[in-house]
Amino acid sequence: MKHIYFIFLCSSLLINFSCASDDSNDEDIVDESIYYPPINSDTWETKSMAELNWNDNALQPLLDFLEEKNTKSFMILHNGKIVVEEYMNGHDSNSTWYWASAGKTLTTATSGIAQEEGFIDINNKVSDYVGTGWTSAALDKENLITCKHLLSMSSGLDDTTGDDISASNLQYVADAGTRWAYHNVYVKMQDVVAQATNQTWDSYFNTKLRTPIGMNGGWFNLGVLNVYWSNTRSMARFGLLTYANGKWEDQQIVNETYLAEATNTSQSINKSYGYLWWLNGKSSYHLPQSQMEFTGDLIPNAPSDMFAALGKNDQKIYVVPSKKLVIIRMGESAEDENFALSNFDNELWEKINTLIY
C-alpha cells in the first residue's frame, strides 16, 4: 500500500511540474508591460521569434506570399515590440502610402477625444453641430441621424450615389438606425469635430492624436475623399494605441470606455461592425455595397477577438488582444480591387497562423 501511495505521489508531482512548465511558456500569462516606441525617434525595440516560440521556418513562406500579393510593407508587433518588419516591391521604411478606409478609424479615435473633452456627444444629432440641411432628407428624418449613426454606418442615407457627401447627394432611404450601409457619409464626423472645436479638422487631429503618439503623415483631399497617408510605422503606432486601450505610456489619449464601445458591435444589423472598426468572431456580417447578411466569422482563420481597420485594396490594421498582436499590411490590392474585406484576409491569416501557433 505504501508503494502504491508513493507511486501516486510521484505521479502527481510529475504532473504538477509538467503543468507548471507548460504555464511558464504560455505568453498569454506573462506579466509584461506594453512597450511604447519613443516619440520623434526611429528607435523601436524588437523581440525575436525565438523568445515567443514562434515557427521561424514559416517566416519566409509568409514573406514570399506577401510579396507575390503586391504587398509593400508588413509589420507584426507583440505587446508593442517589433517581431517582423519587412518592405518589398519598391517600398521602404520612409515611404508613405494611403490608408484608404483603414483611416476611418482615425476619425473614430478623434471623435472620441472630442467627446471626452466635452465638445461633442455622439448621441446628439449631427445637425446640432453642422446645422440643418446637410442632407436632402426631410428635416424630421435628417434630425433622426446622430453622430453615432455616422460612426456605425447606420445613417439610413443612400449608399448608391457615390462618395460625394454634398447635401444633394445625401438622400433618405430609411430611418436612421434601421439600415446598415457602408457609406462615405462618415466623413461628416470630421465636420462635426471641426465645428464643435472651432478648429480645422487637421489641426485638432494633429494636436490631439497624431503628435502625442509620434505619427507622421497627413490628410490629403482627393476631391470628395479625405485620405490619410503615412509611413508604415505610423500606422503601427495607431494600432498600438488601440491595442493599449487608448493609452500611450502614462497618457490616456482616447477614453477607454469609448474605445471599448468602438471595437464592439455598434448596432443590431451588422454585428461585425463597431464605430468604423470591423469585428471578428460574431455570428454574422454585412459587406459594403450589399444588404445581404452572411453567417459566420468575418475572417474565419483569424482569432475570434480580433478587430480590424480595413481599407481599399487591402490596407490592414489587425489588433488581437488575446495574442498581444498588432499586424500591419500596406500595398496594392492583393487580387481584385476591393473596398474593405477580401479573400486575402483569410488567406493571409492562414499563413500568419503557421508562424505564431
Secondary structure, 3 states (H helix, E strand, C coil): CHHHHHHHHHHHHHHHHHHHHHHHCCHHHCCCCCCCCCCCCCCCCECCHHHHCCCHHHHHHHHHHHHHCCEEEEEEEECCEEEEEEECCCCCCCCCEECHHHHHHHHHHHHHHHHHCCCCCCCCECHHHHCCCCCCCCHHHHCCCEHHHHHCCCCCECCCCCCCCCHHHCCECCCCCCCCCCCHHHHHHHHHHHHHHCCCHHHHHHHHHHHHHCCCCEEEEECCEEEEEECHHHHHHHHHHHHCCCEECCEECCCHHHHHHHCCCCCCCCCCECCCCEECCCCEECCCCCCCCEECCCCCCCCCCCEEEEECCCEEEEEEHHHCEEEEEEECCCCCCCCCCCHHHHHHHHHHHHHHC
